[in-house]
Amino acid sequence: GQNIDQPTEMTATEGAIVQINCTYQTSGFNGLFWYQQHAGEAPTFLSYNVLDGLEEKGRFSSFLSRSKGYSYLLLKELQMKDSASYLCAVINRGDSNYQLIWGAGTKLIIKP
Amino acid sequence: KAGVTQTPRYLIKTRGQQVTLSCSPISGHRSVSWYQQTPGQGLQFLFEYFSETQRNKGNFPGRFSGRQFSNSRSEMNVSTLELGDSALYLCASSLTGTGSNEQYFGPGTRLTVT
């Protein structure tokens, strides 16, 4: 079956670095997204990985290892506004269509 | 470019009633997906429409249905509402679907069933 696992909650300190992990099991992997969702708001796109390796975008980086079914989102120089939920989503390709499978999200709490 | 819009933003209904939610995608986007979000459950995929056709469907009962119009606007209908249907309903649009296109989410409709 299809499954995505993320930690439920993490806490980090302002200015520090945090790594949010995502492991997945799918039959037709075709890419992985990370989204950020602030409380009461809609998710917004952060990154997309389809090949192995690290994608860097400012303070945020995302890593993918397809052989291990593993990804992480790395947040550097944490700011209070980074307090949010981070959602991992995997594109699964079926016989005739694609479907996004979502993790339950990791709530990140930033402390001063 | 205007973002994804959803109406209404908030709804309160009673058990047994039915409800229709609306979503207008970003101009030029042909794919609209609907999700249910509840605390601790993450995003649960309902269905995806592309060019007025349902292309993908999640594991929700038949009480949940949708449609898409020629201008790509989409509606979702829930009949015979149950208390467990209380949730945030999000729609997301993308250019061609979930292959490799990022999805742009609307602000959601918060439905409360009493």
Interface residues (C-beta under 8 A of the other chain):
Chain A: N30 G31 F33 E41 A42 P43 T44 F45 Y48 V50 L87 A89 I91 R93 N97 Y98 Q99 L100 I101 W102 G103 A104 G105
Chain B: V4 S33 Y35 G40 Q41 G42 L43 Q44 F45 E48 R55 N56 L90 G97 T98 G99 S100 E102 Q103 Y104 F105 G106 P107 G108
